[in-house]
Amino acid sequence: MINYALVIGATLLFSLQFLFNQRFQQSYGTDLKASLVFSLYKSVVIIVIMLFIAGFKVGFTWFSLIMSVVYAAVGMLMSYYSLKAFSVANLSVFSVFSMLGGMILPFFLGVIFYDEPLTVFKIICCLLIVGAVLLNIRSGKQNKKALLYYFAVFVLNGMAGVISKIHQSSQQPHVDSTGFMIWSSIVMTVICASWLLIAYHEIPVVKGKNILFISGYGVFNGVGNLFLLIALAVLPASVQYPLVTGGVMVCSTVISTIRKEKLTVRDYAATAIALLASIFIVI
């Protein structure tokens, strides 16, 4: 049960982290430079947190370093295509593809390559979550380029879970969960800092409330991902990622209700379906 508790805790943290991201974007901007600055400082925050958790003891293997590089590259590409999508895509459809990719790719990886059982309850859960996510589609502007961006975020968001599963389940010598978080954040820091220096000839200094927003996001995102990595060493990917997707939908709706944001009947229906799906996946 402790692993399910970790996953539930991670879904709550992921649902709350967007509050910090949103406040930073409102204050600092949403262009590529702002995204690089945010990713840079967020990664530094995660490194510091993980070092404290690990007691400043960091392991090293070449396999984990390679996987960290791939993980960080996927994260950077995801940020890039997200920014591109924000300018031309229907954002509700963008979110749908992102969430479905984050669930479906790790699900099939676990079933096909790791011999995780494909049960009736898992199938029902995935179908329910697909239905719940599709309910969130709203009308909006369309663009021919949007299809490319939808496909990119579907694959890239799913690949984050795929890479995590491969690393945690590998027979190759690899570092523990905190070590993987540290190395992937180090790689991300190097990439972002290099990109800023090459493209803008500076690394901007973030001050005041913006550093608080970044720190809050880094804490919630870093600890949330750490929880998932720890649980992934025991739980099947075909259980964990559908539970995360459904859980984030439920938690986000609860948070929006508390904040008195305007929600529609479709929003509440989608949340009810996601909650039902989450129940099915743990049966």
N, C-alpha and C positions, 0 to 999 in steps of 0.2 A: 504493500500500500504506500510505502514511502516514495516509491518512484512515481506513482500517480499523483501524490501530493506535490512532488517537484514539478510535474508537468502543469498541474493546475496553477501552482504559484507562478510558473513562467508565463502562462497565458494572461494572468492578471497583470504582471509586470509589462508584457508586451502591449496590453491594452492601454496602460497608463503612460507608456513612454512617448506616445504620439502627442500628448499634451505638451511635453517639453519641446518636441520637434516643431510643433505648430507655433509655439511662442517664439522660438528662435527664428523661424522663417518670417514671421510677422515683423520682427525687429531688425533682422539682418539681411533678408532677401532670399530669393529662391534660384538665383542663377548658378552657373557652374562653379564660379569662385566660392560662393557661399556654401555650396555642397561640399567642396573640397576642404574648406575651413572647418565645417561642421564634422566631417569624417575624420579629419586630422586630430582635432582636439578630443573628440569622442573616443578615438582609439587610445590616446594617451591616458584618458581617465580609466578606461578598461584595463590597461596595462598596470596602472598603479593599484587598482582594486584587486586584480588577480595576484599581484605580487604579495600583497598583504595576506590574502587568503592562502597562498601557497607557502607562506612563511619565508618569502624571498628565496625559495629553492626552485629553480627552473631546470627541468630536464631538457635533453636535446636528442633528436634522432633526425637523420636526413629525410626519412619518410614523412615525419610530421612537418618538417620545414617545407617540403615540396607541397604537401596537402595544404599547408597554411598559405603558401603563395597562390595556389589555385583558388582557395576560399576567398582570399583578399581580392584577387582579380575578378572573381564573380561578383563580389560586393561592389567594386568600383563600376563594373559594367552595368549592374543593376541601378546604381545611382545615376549613371549617364543616361540610360534609356528611360528612367523615370522622369528625368528633367525634359527629355525630348518629347515624351508622351504628354506631359503636362501642357505643352504648347499646341498640340494638334489632336489629341485623343479625347474620346469620351471618358472622363475620369472614373465614372462608376463602372464602366466596362473594364477599364484598366485595373481597377481594384479586384474585380472578379477574376480576371486572368492571373493576377498576382497570387491571390489566395488559392485558386485551384491548382496552380503550378506547385505551390508550397506544400500542397497535400498529395496530389496525384503522383508526382515523380518519385518521392521517397516511398510512397505506398507500393508502387509497382516494383521498385528496386528491392524492397524487403521480400515481397512475394516471389519474384522471379529469381533473384540471385542469392537470397539468403534463406530460402525454403521456409518462409513464414507462412503459416496456414491461412488459406483464404476461406474464411467462414461466412456463413449467411449473414451474421450480424455485422461483419465488416463491410460486406457489399451493401447492406441496407444503410449503414452509417454513411458511406461515401455517396450513395445516391441522394440521401437526405441533405447532406451538406452541399452537394452540387445544386440541388433545388433551392436551398436556402440562399446560397451565394448568388444564383441567377436572379432571385427576387430583388436583389439590390441594384439591378441594372436600371439606369434612368436614361431618358432621352437626352440628347445633347448633340453638340457639333461633331461631325465626322470628317475624316480625312483619309485619303488613300494610304498615306504612310502609317496610319494608326494600326493597320493589321500587322505590320512589321514590329511595331513597338509592343503590341499585345503578345505576339509570339515570343519576343525577346524576354519580357518580364515573366511570362509563364515558365520558360525554360530556366532563366537565371534564378528566380526565387525558389524553384524546385531544386536546382543544383546545390543550393546552400544546404538543404537537408540531405541530399545525396552524398555530398562530400563529408558531412558530419557522420553519417552512418558508415561510410567506407572507412573513415579514420578510426572510429570507435570500435569497429568490428574486425579490423585488420589483424592478421597473424604476424604482420611485420612489427618489429619493435617500434613503439610509439609512445609519446608522452601522455600524461594524464590529462583530464579535462581542463584543468586550470592552465597547464602548460600549452595546450592547443590554443586556448583563448589568448594567452600571452603572445605566442609566436604569430598568430594570424593578425593580432592587433599591431605588433611591431612591423610586420610587412605592410599593413595598411597605412601606418604612419609614414613609412619610407616612401611609399607610392604617392601619397597625398602631398607630402612636403616637396618631393622632387617635381611633381606636376605644377605646384604653385610657383616654385622657383623658376622653372622653365617657361611657363606660360605668363606669369605675372611678375617675375623677378623679385618676389618678396613672400614672406610668410606672415600674414597679418596677425597682429596681437589682438586677441579677443579679451574684452574687459567687462566689468560690471555684470548686469543681469544676463548678458548673453553667455558668459562663462558658467553661470548658475544653470541656465537652460541646458547647455551642453553636458554639464556634470550630471544633472538629473537624468538625462537621457542615457548617458554612459553607464551610470549605476544600474538603472532598470534594464537596459538592453544587455549589458555584460552579465549581470547576475541571472537574468532570464535565460540567456543562451547557455550559461554554465549549468543551470538546472537541467536543460534539455540534453546536454552532452552527458551528464551523469546518468540521467534516466535512460538514455539511449543505449548505454552499455548493458542494460537489462531488458528494457521494453522493446518489443518489435517496432520497427519503423512504421509498419502498416497499422499499428495501434496509436502510436504517439502523435504522428502528424495530423491525422484526421481529428484527434482529440484537441490538438492545439488550434486548428482552424475553427472548429466549432466553438471551442472555449473562448477564443478571441472575439468571435461574433457576439456571444452572450455577454461577456464582460464589457465590451464596447457599448452595447446597447444600455446596459445598466448604468455605466458611467455617463452616457449621453442623457439618460433620464434624470439622473441626479443633478446634472448641469442644466436641466430644463431646456435642452435643445429640442427643436421641433422634429418629432418622429412620426412616421406614417403607419398606417395599419400594415402595409407591406413590411416595414422594418420590424415590427413586433412579430409578425407571422414568420419572417425569416429567422428571428431569434428563437422562437418557440421550436421551429424545425431543427435548428442547430443544437439546441439543448437536448431534444429527443435523440438526435444523432449521437451526441456525446454519451448519452446513457447507453445506447446500443453498443458502442465501441468498447465499453468497460464490462459488459455482461460476459 
